[in-house]
Each structure stands twice: as C-alpha cells, then as structure tokens.
Amino acid sequence: MSMDLAYLLARYQNSLRLAAAAACIASRASHRALAAEYAKRIHAWQRIHGAPDLAIAA
C-alpha cells in the first residue's frame, strides 16, 4: 500500500505532539514508538521516490 508523503509527515508530527503532551511514561513511549515507525516509512518513501532527505529523526 502506497502512502502519501503529506499523510506520513502529518502522522509523524501528530505522534510527536502527543508524546510531548502525554500524561504518563507509557503513553509517551508509545507515541514516540509510533513516530519512529512513521519516520522509517518516510525514509522508505523518500528512497523509493528519489526525494531529498527531510531530516526526519527515526
């Protein structure tokens, strides 16, 4: 399934925001893990499409 880059970036940023606002360590870790997975998908999308690196931290 091909994902749109804008969608992946939005989900990545949302995960980071939720991690920053999380009330407990477990929630924070969960949202950071989701952000890391989105970062991997973003890097994969960039490799497949020959796009420049957006400096997304995995």
HELIX and SHEET records of a PDB file:
HELIX    1   1 LEU A    5  ALA A   21  1                                  17    
HELIX    2   2 ILE A   25  HIS A   49  1                                  25    
END                                                                             
